Amino acid sequence: MFILQLKLSNSLCILPHFGNGKTMPLPAFYWEPIAAIHTITLALWIGSIFYYVFGLQSCLSLLDPTQKTSLQLQSLRKLFQFSWINAFLALITQIAAMGLTLLNTPHITAITWSTYAAIIVVFLMFIIQFYVFTTAYRKARRALRPKPAVFTKINTPLKLIVFLGIINWVLLVL
């Protein structure tokens, strides 16, 4: 339930009301859901890439080359369909969290170096995924019989995305 509260500056402010007479400033009220969405999207984004790179690749040695190529292409198609949504949400929620920090404390010094670094890391992850999608994956998808070297060009940057995702989690804890 929301209540209207008259602030000292004679402007109305809508604040969440918890029934016990206490209110919370609006930016602080939205902090936890945004942090939860950000954590979930990062876990899904990094987890799906981790599964593809480390889980699926180890099982591919059991298949013959044509089945291996087909399975890799199908898995990459599903991976990119799924991870674009998570990558976009992770980037947006990271920026929103920084914006909420600025709303709570309007001084730019309130944002720590780790917050800036986390935004840069998520942006780098997004750029690397875009690069893989537009170069090596597109080449593998259009080829009649993609060579194994193409999948190596896909897997190496995806491993970097997993590494950067782990660094991002560490930065968010700091």
CNS distance restraints for C-alpha pairs under 8 A (distance, minus, plus):
assign (resid   1 and name CA) (resid  16 and name CA) 6.09 0.50 0.50
assign (resid   1 and name CA) (resid  17 and name CA) 5.41 0.50 0.50
assign (resid   1 and name CA) (resid  18 and name CA) 6.91 0.50 0.50
assign (resid   1 and name CA) (resid  19 and name CA) 7.99 0.50 0.50
assign (resid   2 and name CA) (resid  14 and name CA) 6.46 0.50 0.50
assign (resid   2 and name CA) (resid  15 and name CA) 5.63 0.50 0.50
assign (resid   2 and name CA) (resid  16 and name CA) 4.45 0.50 0.50
assign (resid   2 and name CA) (resid  17 and name CA) 5.12 0.50 0.50
assign (resid   3 and name CA) (resid  14 and name CA) 5.89 0.50 0.50
assign (resid   3 and name CA) (resid  15 and name CA) 5.71 0.50 0.50
assign (resid   3 and name CA) (resid  16 and name CA) 6.41 0.50 0.50
assign (resid   3 and name CA) (resid  17 and name CA) 6.03 0.50 0.50
assign (resid   4 and name CA) (resid  12 and name CA) 6.42 0.50 0.50
assign (resid   4 and name CA) (resid  13 and name CA) 5.81 0.50 0.50
assign (resid   4 and name CA) (resid  14 and name CA) 4.80 0.50 0.50
assign (resid   4 and name CA) (resid  15 and name CA) 6.40 0.50 0.50
assign (resid   5 and name CA) (resid  12 and name CA) 5.88 0.50 0.50
assign (resid   5 and name CA) (resid  13 and name CA) 5.47 0.50 0.50
assign (resid   5 and name CA) (resid  14 and name CA) 6.41 0.50 0.50
assign (resid   5 and name CA) (resid  15 and name CA) 7.02 0.50 0.50
assign (resid   6 and name CA) (resid  10 and name CA) 6.09 0.50 0.50
assign (resid   6 and name CA) (resid  11 and name CA) 6.03 0.50 0.50
assign (resid   6 and name CA) (resid  12 and name CA) 5.00 0.50 0.50
assign (resid   6 and name CA) (resid  13 and name CA) 6.48 0.50 0.50
assign (resid   7 and name CA) (resid  11 and name CA) 5.85 0.50 0.50
assign (resid   7 and name CA) (resid  12 and name CA) 6.43 0.50 0.50
assign (resid   7 and name CA) (resid  13 and name CA) 6.93 0.50 0.50
assign (resid  14 and name CA) (resid  26 and name CA) 7.37 0.50 0.50
assign (resid  15 and name CA) (resid  23 and name CA) 6.24 0.50 0.50
assign (resid  15 and name CA) (resid  24 and name CA) 6.22 0.50 0.50
assign (resid  15 and name CA) (resid  25 and name CA) 5.83 0.50 0.50
assign (resid  15 and name CA) (resid  26 and name CA) 5.59 0.50 0.50
assign (resid  16 and name CA) (resid  23 and name CA) 5.70 0.50 0.50
assign (resid  16 and name CA) (resid  24 and name CA) 5.91 0.50 0.50
assign (resid  16 and name CA) (resid  25 and name CA) 7.29 0.50 0.50
assign (resid  16 and name CA) (resid  26 and name CA) 6.76 0.50 0.50
assign (resid  16 and name CA) (resid  29 and name CA) 7.13 0.50 0.50
assign (resid  17 and name CA) (resid  21 and name CA) 7.11 0.50 0.50
assign (resid  17 and name CA) (resid  22 and name CA) 6.32 0.50 0.50
assign (resid  17 and name CA) (resid  23 and name CA) 4.88 0.50 0.50
assign (resid  17 and name CA) (resid  24 and name CA) 7.17 0.50 0.50
assign (resid  18 and name CA) (resid  22 and name CA) 6.11 0.50 0.50
assign (resid  18 and name CA) (resid  23 and name CA) 6.45 0.50 0.50
assign (resid  24 and name CA) (resid  28 and name CA) 6.64 0.50 0.50
assign (resid  24 and name CA) (resid  29 and name CA) 6.17 0.50 0.50
assign (resid  25 and name CA) (resid  29 and name CA) 6.28 0.50 0.50
assign (resid  26 and name CA) (resid  30 and name CA) 6.51 0.50 0.50
assign (resid  27 and name CA) (resid  31 and name CA) 6.28 0.50 0.50
assign (resid  27 and name CA) (resid 100 and name CA) 5.48 0.50 0.50
assign (resid  27 and name CA) (resid 101 and name CA) 7.80 0.50 0.50
assign (resid  27 and name CA) (resid 103 and name CA) 6.43 0.50 0.50
assign (resid  27 and name CA) (resid 104 and name CA) 6.22 0.50 0.50
assign (resid  28 and name CA) (resid  32 and name CA) 7.70 0.50 0.50
assign (resid  28 and name CA) (resid 100 and name CA) 7.48 0.50 0.50
assign (resid  28 and name CA) (resid 104 and name CA) 7.04 0.50 0.50
assign (resid  30 and name CA) (resid  34 and name CA) 6.36 0.50 0.50
assign (resid  31 and name CA) (resid  35 and name CA) 6.11 0.50 0.50
assign (resid  31 and name CA) (resid  97 and name CA) 6.86 0.50 0.50
assign (resid  31 and name CA) (resid 100 and name CA) 6.93 0.50 0.50
assign (resid  32 and name CA) (resid  36 and name CA) 6.03 0.50 0.50
assign (resid  33 and name CA) (resid  37 and name CA) 6.10 0.50 0.50
assign (resid  34 and name CA) (resid  38 and name CA) 6.02 0.50 0.50
assign (resid  34 and name CA) (resid  93 and name CA) 6.08 0.50 0.50
assign (resid  34 and name CA) (resid  96 and name CA) 7.51 0.50 0.50
assign (resid  34 and name CA) (resid  97 and name CA) 6.74 0.50 0.50
assign (resid  35 and name CA) (resid  39 and name CA) 6.11 0.50 0.50
assign (resid  35 and name CA) (resid  93 and name CA) 7.42 0.50 0.50
assign (resid  35 and name CA) (resid  97 and name CA) 7.11 0.50 0.50
assign (resid  36 and name CA) (resid  40 and name CA) 6.13 0.50 0.50
assign (resid  37 and name CA) (resid  41 and name CA) 6.04 0.50 0.50
assign (resid  37 and name CA) (resid  90 and name CA) 7.97 0.50 0.50
assign (resid  37 and name CA) (resid  93 and name CA) 7.24 0.50 0.50
assign (resid  38 and name CA) (resid  42 and name CA) 6.08 0.50 0.50
assign (resid  38 and name CA) (resid  89 and name CA) 7.16 0.50 0.50
assign (resid  38 and name CA) (resid  90 and name CA) 5.35 0.50 0.50
assign (resid  38 and name CA) (resid  93 and name CA) 5.50 0.50 0.50
assign (resid  38 and name CA) (resid  94 and name CA) 6.74 0.50 0.50
assign (resid  39 and name CA) (resid  43 and name CA) 6.08 0.50 0.50
assign (resid  39 and name CA) (resid  90 and name CA) 8.00 0.50 0.50
assign (resid  40 and name CA) (resid  44 and name CA) 6.14 0.50 0.50
assign (resid  41 and name CA) (resid  45 and name CA) 5.93 0.50 0.50
assign (resid  41 and name CA) (resid  86 and name CA) 5.10 0.50 0.50
assign (resid  41 and name CA) (resid  87 and name CA) 7.38 0.50 0.50
assign (resid  41 and name CA) (resid  89 and name CA) 6.59 0.50 0.50
assign (resid  41 and name CA) (resid  90 and name CA) 5.74 0.50 0.50
assign (resid  42 and name CA) (resid  46 and name CA) 5.88 0.50 0.50
assign (resid  42 and name CA) (resid  47 and name CA) 7.95 0.50 0.50
assign (resid  42 and name CA) (resid  86 and name CA) 6.91 0.50 0.50
assign (resid  42 and name CA) (resid  87 and name CA) 7.53 0.50 0.50
assign (resid  42 and name CA) (resid  90 and name CA) 6.00 0.50 0.50
assign (resid  42 and name CA) (resid 165 and name CA) 7.32 0.50 0.50
assign (resid  43 and name CA) (resid  47 and name CA) 5.49 0.50 0.50
assign (resid  44 and name CA) (resid  48 and name CA) 5.86 0.50 0.50
assign (resid  44 and name CA) (resid  83 and name CA) 7.81 0.50 0.50
assign (resid  44 and name CA) (resid  86 and name CA) 6.90 0.50 0.50
assign (resid  45 and name CA) (resid  49 and name CA) 6.46 0.50 0.50
assign (resid  45 and name CA) (resid  82 and name CA) 7.93 0.50 0.50
assign (resid  45 and name CA) (resid  83 and name CA) 5.39 0.50 0.50
assign (resid  45 and name CA) (resid  86 and name CA) 5.49 0.50 0.50
assign (resid  45 and name CA) (resid  87 and name CA) 6.46 0.50 0.50
assign (resid  46 and name CA) (resid  50 and name CA) 5.90 0.50 0.50
assign (resid  46 and name CA) (resid 161 and name CA) 7.43 0.50 0.50
assign (resid  46 and name CA) (resid 162 and name CA) 5.57 0.50 0.50
assign (resid  46 and name CA) (resid 165 and name CA) 6.21 0.50 0.50
assign (resid  47 and name CA) (resid  51 and name CA) 6.07 0.50 0.50
assign (resid  48 and name CA) (resid  52 and name CA) 6.30 0.50 0.50
assign (resid  48 and name CA) (resid  79 and name CA) 6.87 0.50 0.50
assign (resid  48 and name CA) (resid  83 and name CA) 7.49 0.50 0.50
assign (resid  49 and name CA) (resid  53 and name CA) 6.04 0.50 0.50
assign (resid  49 and name CA) (resid  79 and name CA) 7.18 0.50 0.50
assign (resid  49 and name CA) (resid 158 and name CA) 6.64 0.50 0.50
assign (resid  49 and name CA) (resid 159 and name CA) 7.88 0.50 0.50
assign (resid  49 and name CA) (resid 161 and name CA) 7.98 0.50 0.50
assign (resid  49 and name CA) (resid 162 and name CA) 6.83 0.50 0.50
assign (resid  50 and name CA) (resid  54 and name CA) 5.74 0.50 0.50
assign (resid  50 and name CA) (resid  55 and name CA) 7.19 0.50 0.50
assign (resid  50 and name CA) (resid 159 and name CA) 7.50 0.50 0.50
assign (resid  50 and name CA) (resid 162 and name CA) 6.29 0.50 0.50
assign (resid  51 and name CA) (resid  55 and name CA) 4.70 0.50 0.50
assign (resid  51 and name CA) (resid  56 and name CA) 6.28 0.50 0.50
assign (resid  52 and name CA) (resid  56 and name CA) 4.99 0.50 0.50
assign (resid  52 and name CA) (resid  57 and name CA) 6.58 0.50 0.50
assign (resid  52 and name CA) (resid  75 and name CA) 7.51 0.50 0.50
assign (resid  52 and name CA) (resid  76 and name CA) 7.99 0.50 0.50
assign (resid  52 and name CA) (resid  79 and name CA) 7.81 0.50 0.50
assign (resid  53 and name CA) (resid  57 and name CA) 5.75 0.50 0.50
assign (resid  53 and name CA) (resid 155 and name CA) 6.18 0.50 0.50
assign (resid  53 and name CA) (resid 158 and name CA) 7.02 0.50 0.50
assign (resid  53 and name CA) (resid 159 and name CA) 6.73 0.50 0.50
assign (resid  54 and name CA) (resid  58 and name CA) 6.43 0.50 0.50
assign (resid  55 and name CA) (resid  59 and name CA) 7.00 0.50 0.50
assign (resid  56 and name CA) (resid  60 and name CA) 6.49 0.50 0.50
assign (resid  57 and name CA) (resid  61 and name CA) 7.62 0.50 0.50
assign (resid  59 and name CA) (resid  63 and name CA) 7.93 0.50 0.50
assign (resid  60 and name CA) (resid  68 and name CA) 5.93 0.50 0.50
assign (resid  61 and name CA) (resid  68 and name CA) 7.90 0.50 0.50
assign (resid  63 and name CA) (resid  67 and name CA) 6.06 0.50 0.50
assign (resid  63 and name CA) (resid  68 and name CA) 5.61 0.50 0.50
assign (resid  64 and name CA) (resid  68 and name CA) 5.99 0.50 0.50
assign (resid  65 and name CA) (resid  69 and name CA) 6.13 0.50 0.50
assign (resid  66 and name CA) (resid  70 and name CA) 6.22 0.50 0.50
assign (resid  67 and name CA) (resid  71 and name CA) 5.99 0.50 0.50
assign (resid  68 and name CA) (resid  72 and name CA) 6.09 0.50 0.50
assign (resid  69 and name CA) (resid  73 and name CA) 6.16 0.50 0.50
assign (resid  69 and name CA) (resid 145 and name CA) 7.83 0.50 0.50
assign (resid  69 and name CA) (resid 146 and name CA) 7.13 0.50 0.50
assign (resid  70 and name CA) (resid  74 and name CA) 6.18 0.50 0.50
assign (resid  71 and name CA) (resid  75 and name CA) 5.96 0.50 0.50
assign (resid  72 and name CA) (resid  76 and name CA) 5.98 0.50 0.50
assign (resid  73 and name CA) (resid  77 and name CA) 6.11 0.50 0.50
assign (resid  73 and name CA) (resid 140 and name CA) 7.61 0.50 0.50
assign (resid  73 and name CA) (resid 141 and name CA) 6.80 0.50 0.50
assign (resid  74 and name CA) (resid  78 and name CA) 6.39 0.50 0.50
assign (resid  75 and name CA) (resid  79 and name CA) 5.94 0.50 0.50
assign (resid  76 and name CA) (resid  80 and name CA) 6.00 0.50 0.50
assign (resid  76 and name CA) (resid 137 and name CA) 7.89 0.50 0.50
assign (resid  77 and name CA) (resid  81 and name CA) 6.21 0.50 0.50
assign (resid  78 and name CA) (resid  82 and name CA) 6.13 0.50 0.50
assign (resid  79 and name CA) (resid  83 and name CA) 5.84 0.50 0.50
assign (resid  80 and name CA) (resid  84 and name CA) 5.89 0.50 0.50
assign (resid  80 and name CA) (resid 133 and name CA) 7.65 0.50 0.50
assign (resid  81 and name CA) (resid  85 and name CA) 7.38 0.50 0.50
assign (resid  82 and name CA) (resid  86 and name CA) 6.87 0.50 0.50
assign (resid  83 and name CA) (resid  87 and name CA) 5.82 0.50 0.50
assign (resid  84 and name CA) (resid  88 and name CA) 6.12 0.50 0.50
assign (resid  85 and name CA) (resid  89 and name CA) 6.20 0.50 0.50
assign (resid  86 and name CA) (resid  90 and name CA) 5.95 0.50 0.50
assign (resid  87 and name CA) (resid  91 and name CA) 6.23 0.50 0.50
assign (resid  87 and name CA) (resid 126 and name CA) 6.26 0.50 0.50
assign (resid  88 and name CA) (resid  92 and name CA) 6.18 0.50 0.50
assign (resid  88 and name CA) (resid 126 and name CA) 7.82 0.50 0.50
assign (resid  89 and name CA) (resid  93 and name CA) 5.93 0.50 0.50
assign (resid  90 and name CA) (resid  94 and name CA) 6.00 0.50 0.50
assign (resid  90 and name CA) (resid 122 and name CA) 7.33 0.50 0.50
assign (resid  91 and name CA) (resid  95 and name CA) 6.34 0.50 0.50
assign (resid  91 and name CA) (resid 119 and name CA) 7.34 0.50 0.50
assign (resid  91 and name CA) (resid 122 and name CA) 6.13 0.50 0.50
assign (resid  91 and name CA) (resid 123 and name CA) 6.76 0.50 0.50
assign (resid  91 and name CA) (resid 126 and name CA) 7.94 0.50 0.50
assign (resid  92 and name CA) (resid  96 and name CA) 6.07 0.50 0.50
assign (resid  93 and name CA) (resid  97 and name CA) 5.97 0.50 0.50
assign (resid  94 and name CA) (resid  98 and name CA) 6.46 0.50 0.50
assign (resid  94 and name CA) (resid 118 and name CA) 7.83 0.50 0.50
assign (resid  94 and name CA) (resid 119 and name CA) 6.25 0.50 0.50
assign (resid  95 and name CA) (resid  99 and name CA) 6.22 0.50 0.50
assign (resid  95 and name CA) (resid 119 and name CA) 6.99 0.50 0.50
assign (resid  96 and name CA) (resid 100 and name CA) 6.12 0.50 0.50
assign (resid  97 and name CA) (resid 101 and name CA) 6.24 0.50 0.50
assign (resid  98 and name CA) (resid 102 and name CA) 6.37 0.50 0.50
assign (resid  98 and name CA) (resid 111 and name CA) 7.29 0.50 0.50
assign (resid  98 and name CA) (resid 115 and name CA) 7.18 0.50 0.50
assign (resid  99 and name CA) (resid 103 and name CA) 6.26 0.50 0.50
assign (resid 100 and name CA) (resid 104 and name CA) 6.18 0.50 0.50
assign (resid 101 and name CA) (resid 105 and name CA) 6.21 0.50 0.50
assign (resid 101 and name CA) (resid 106 and name CA) 7.90 0.50 0.50
assign (resid 101 and name CA) (resid 110 and name CA) 7.39 0.50 0.50
assign (resid 101 and name CA) (resid 111 and name CA) 6.87 0.50 0.50
assign (resid 102 and name CA) (resid 106 and name CA) 4.89 0.50 0.50
assign (resid 102 and name CA) (resid 107 and name CA) 6.69 0.50 0.50
assign (resid 102 and name CA) (resid 108 and name CA) 6.84 0.50 0.50
assign (resid 102 and name CA) (resid 110 and name CA) 7.28 0.50 0.50
assign (resid 102 and name CA) (resid 111 and name CA) 7.37 0.50 0.50
assign (resid 105 and name CA) (resid 110 and name CA) 6.41 0.50 0.50
assign (resid 106 and name CA) (resid 110 and name CA) 7.64 0.50 0.50
assign (resid 111 and name CA) (resid 115 and name CA) 6.43 0.50 0.50
assign (resid 111 and name CA) (resid 116 and name CA) 7.59 0.50 0.50
assign (resid 112 and name CA) (resid 116 and name CA) 6.93 0.50 0.50
assign (resid 113 and name CA) (resid 117 and name CA) 6.12 0.50 0.50
assign (resid 114 and name CA) (resid 118 and name CA) 5.93 0.50 0.50
assign (resid 114 and name CA) (resid 171 and name CA) 5.27 0.50 0.50
assign (resid 114 and name CA) (resid 172 and name CA) 6.77 0.50 0.50
assign (resid 114 and name CA) (resid 174 and name CA) 6.52 0.50 0.50
assign (resid 115 and name CA) (resid 119 and name CA) 6.34 0.50 0.50
assign (resid 115 and name CA) (resid 171 and name CA) 7.11 0.50 0.50
assign (resid 115 and name CA) (resid 172 and name CA) 6.83 0.50 0.50
assign (resid 116 and name CA) (resid 120 and name CA) 6.30 0.50 0.50
assign (resid 117 and name CA) (resid 121 and name CA) 6.09 0.50 0.50
assign (resid 117 and name CA) (resid 171 and name CA) 7.19 0.50 0.50
assign (resid 118 and name CA) (resid 122 and name CA) 6.19 0.50 0.50
assign (resid 118 and name CA) (resid 168 and name CA) 5.28 0.50 0.50
assign (resid 118 and name CA) (resid 171 and name CA) 5.88 0.50 0.50
assign (resid 118 and name CA) (resid 172 and name CA) 6.70 0.50 0.50
assign (resid 119 and name CA) (resid 123 and name CA) 6.12 0.50 0.50
assign (resid 120 and name CA) (resid 124 and name CA) 6.10 0.50 0.50
assign (resid 121 and name CA) (resid 125 and name CA) 6.17 0.50 0.50
assign (resid 121 and name CA) (resid 164 and name CA) 6.41 0.50 0.50
assign (resid 121 and name CA) (resid 165 and name CA) 7.64 0.50 0.50
assign (resid 121 and name CA) (resid 167 and name CA) 7.90 0.50 0.50
assign (resid 121 and name CA) (resid 168 and name CA) 6.31 0.50 0.50
assign (resid 122 and name CA) (resid 126 and name CA) 6.20 0.50 0.50
assign (resid 122 and name CA) (resid 164 and name CA) 7.81 0.50 0.50
assign (resid 122 and name CA) (resid 165 and name CA) 7.43 0.50 0.50
assign (resid 122 and name CA) (resid 168 and name CA) 7.14 0.50 0.50
assign (resid 123 and name CA) (resid 127 and name CA) 6.22 0.50 0.50
assign (resid 124 and name CA) (resid 128 and name CA) 6.08 0.50 0.50
assign (resid 125 and name CA) (resid 129 and name CA) 6.16 0.50 0.50
assign (resid 125 and name CA) (resid 161 and name CA) 5.41 0.50 0.50
assign (resid 125 and name CA) (resid 164 and name CA) 6.81 0.50 0.50
assign (resid 125 and name CA) (resid 165 and name CA) 7.55 0.50 0.50
assign (resid 126 and name CA) (resid 130 and name CA) 6.19 0.50 0.50
assign (resid 127 and name CA) (resid 131 and name CA) 6.10 0.50 0.50
assign (resid 128 and name CA) (resid 132 and name CA) 6.20 0.50 0.50
assign (resid 128 and name CA) (resid 157 and name CA) 6.70 0.50 0.50
assign (resid 128 and name CA) (resid 158 and name CA) 7.94 0.50 0.50
assign (resid 128 and name CA) (resid 161 and name CA) 7.17 0.50 0.50
assign (resid 129 and name CA) (resid 133 and name CA) 6.08 0.50 0.50
assign (resid 129 and name CA) (resid 157 and name CA) 7.69 0.50 0.50
assign (resid 129 and name CA) (resid 158 and name CA) 7.31 0.50 0.50
assign (resid 129 and name CA) (resid 161 and name CA) 7.57 0.50 0.50
assign (resid 130 and name CA) (resid 134 and name CA) 6.07 0.50 0.50
assign (resid 131 and name CA) (resid 135 and name CA) 6.00 0.50 0.50
assign (resid 132 and name CA) (resid 136 and name CA) 5.57 0.50 0.50
assign (resid 132 and name CA) (resid 137 and name CA) 6.05 0.50 0.50
assign (resid 132 and name CA) (resid 154 and name CA) 6.03 0.50 0.50
assign (resid 132 and name CA) (resid 157 and name CA) 7.03 0.50 0.50
assign (resid 132 and name CA) (resid 158 and name CA) 7.97 0.50 0.50
assign (resid 133 and name CA) (resid 137 and name CA) 5.07 0.50 0.50
assign (resid 133 and name CA) (resid 138 and name CA) 6.24 0.50 0.50
assign (resid 134 and name CA) (resid 138 and name CA) 5.62 0.50 0.50
assign (resid 135 and name CA) (resid 139 and name CA) 6.18 0.50 0.50
assign (resid 136 and name CA) (resid 140 and name CA) 6.13 0.50 0.50
assign (resid 136 and name CA) (resid 150 and name CA) 6.14 0.50 0.50
assign (resid 136 and name CA) (resid 151 and name CA) 7.59 0.50 0.50
assign (resid 136 and name CA) (resid 153 and name CA) 6.27 0.50 0.50
assign (resid 136 and name CA) (resid 154 and name CA) 5.90 0.50 0.50
assign (resid 137 and name CA) (resid 141 and name CA) 6.03 0.50 0.50
assign (resid 137 and name CA) (resid 150 and name CA) 7.78 0.50 0.50
assign (resid 137 and name CA) (resid 151 and name CA) 7.88 0.50 0.50
assign (resid 137 and name CA) (resid 154 and name CA) 6.54 0.50 0.50
assign (resid 138 and name CA) (resid 142 and name CA) 6.17 0.50 0.50
assign (resid 139 and name CA) (resid 143 and name CA) 6.13 0.50 0.50
assign (resid 139 and name CA) (resid 146 and name CA) 7.98 0.50 0.50
assign (resid 139 and name CA) (resid 150 and name CA) 7.71 0.50 0.50
assign (resid 140 and name CA) (resid 146 and name CA) 5.24 0.50 0.50
assign (resid 140 and name CA) (resid 147 and name CA) 7.86 0.50 0.50
assign (resid 140 and name CA) (resid 150 and name CA) 6.31 0.50 0.50
assign (resid 140 and name CA) (resid 151 and name CA) 7.52 0.50 0.50
assign (resid 141 and name CA) (resid 146 and name CA) 7.68 0.50 0.50
assign (resid 146 and name CA) (resid 150 and name CA) 6.67 0.50 0.50
assign (resid 147 and name CA) (resid 151 and name CA) 7.37 0.50 0.50
assign (resid 148 and name CA) (resid 152 and name CA) 6.50 0.50 0.50
assign (resid 149 and name CA) (resid 153 and name CA) 6.34 0.50 0.50
assign (resid 150 and name CA) (resid 154 and name CA) 6.47 0.50 0.50
assign (resid 151 and name CA) (resid 155 and name CA) 6.05 0.50 0.50
assign (resid 152 and name CA) (resid 156 and name CA) 6.10 0.50 0.50
assign (resid 153 and name CA) (resid 157 and name CA) 7.16 0.50 0.50
assign (resid 154 and name CA) (resid 158 and name CA) 6.53 0.50 0.50
assign (resid 155 and name CA) (resid 159 and name CA) 6.19 0.50 0.50
assign (resid 156 and name CA) (resid 160 and name CA) 6.55 0.50 0.50
assign (resid 157 and name CA) (resid 161 and name CA) 6.30 0.50 0.50
assign (resid 158 and name CA) (resid 162 and name CA) 6.43 0.50 0.50
assign (resid 159 and name CA) (resid 163 and name CA) 6.30 0.50 0.50
assign (resid 160 and name CA) (resid 164 and name CA) 6.09 0.50 0.50
assign (resid 161 and name CA) (resid 165 and name CA) 6.01 0.50 0.50
assign (resid 162 and name CA) (resid 166 and name CA) 6.38 0.50 0.50
assign (resid 163 and name CA) (resid 167 and name CA) 6.39 0.50 0.50
assign (resid 164 and name CA) (resid 168 and name CA) 6.09 0.50 0.50
assign (resid 165 and name CA) (resid 169 and name CA) 6.40 0.50 0.50
assign (resid 166 and name CA) (resid 170 and name CA) 6.42 0.50 0.50
assign (resid 167 and name CA) (resid 171 and name CA) 6.18 0.50 0.50
assign (resid 168 and name CA) (resid 172 and name CA) 6.18 0.50 0.50
assign (resid 169 and name CA) (resid 173 and name CA) 6.42 0.50 0.50
assign (resid 170 and name CA) (resid 174 and name CA) 6.58 0.50 0.50
